[in-house]
Amino acid sequence: MSRMILICSFAALLATVGAQSANAFESARQSEWAQAGLACADVGIAPGSGDFNQCVFNLYYTLWNEENERNN
């Protein structure tokens, strides 16, 4: 019985940590996306335009690729 309680407690702890990690990752991703948007606006591209959306997309994923190449 105590083994079952221990296993369930451990599973609940892992689920909580996993959810917190996922939330932290999503928050960081949104922050980086917002920073890319600010950078595109700083160079004079009108927010909401197709060029702005393309700028944010290109900047975000270019930096993401560079960071992942450095980490691998």
N, C-alpha and C positions, 0 to 999 in steps of 0.2 A: 504494500500500500504506500509506504513512504517513498519507494522508488518511483512509483507512478506520479506522485505529487512533485517530486524533484524533476522528473522529465517534463511534466506539464509546465512547471515554473520556468525551466530553462527554455522551452519552446516559446513561451510568452515573452521572455526577456529578449530572445533573438528577434522575434517579430517586432518588438518595440524599437530595438536598435536599428533594424532594417528600415522601418518606417521613418525614423529620424534621419537616417542617412539619405534616404530618397528625398525627403523634404529639404534637407540642406543642399543637396545637389540641384534640385529644381529652383530653389531660391538663388543659388549662385548663377545658374544658367540665365535666369530672368534678369539678374543684375548685370551680367555681361552683355546680354542682348540690349538692355537699356543704355549701357555705356556706348555700344556701337551706334545706337540711334543718336545719342548726344554728339558723338564724333561726326556723324554725317551731317547733322544740323549745324555744327560748328563751322563746317566748310561751306555752308550756304545752300545745301540741298533742301528744298521745301519738304517738311514733314507731310506725310500722307500721299506724296506723289509716287509714281512708279519708280522713278530714279532713286528716291529716298529708300523705298523698300528694297530695291536691288542693292543699294549701297550697304544697308544694314546687313543684309543676308551675306553679301560678299565679304565684308569686313569681319563679321562674326566667325564665319566658317574658315576664312583664311587664317585668322589667329588661332582658331581651334586646331586646325591642321598643323600649324607650326608648333604649337605646344605639345601635341601628341607625337610629332616626329622627334622632338627633343627628349620626351620621356621614354621613347622606345629605343 
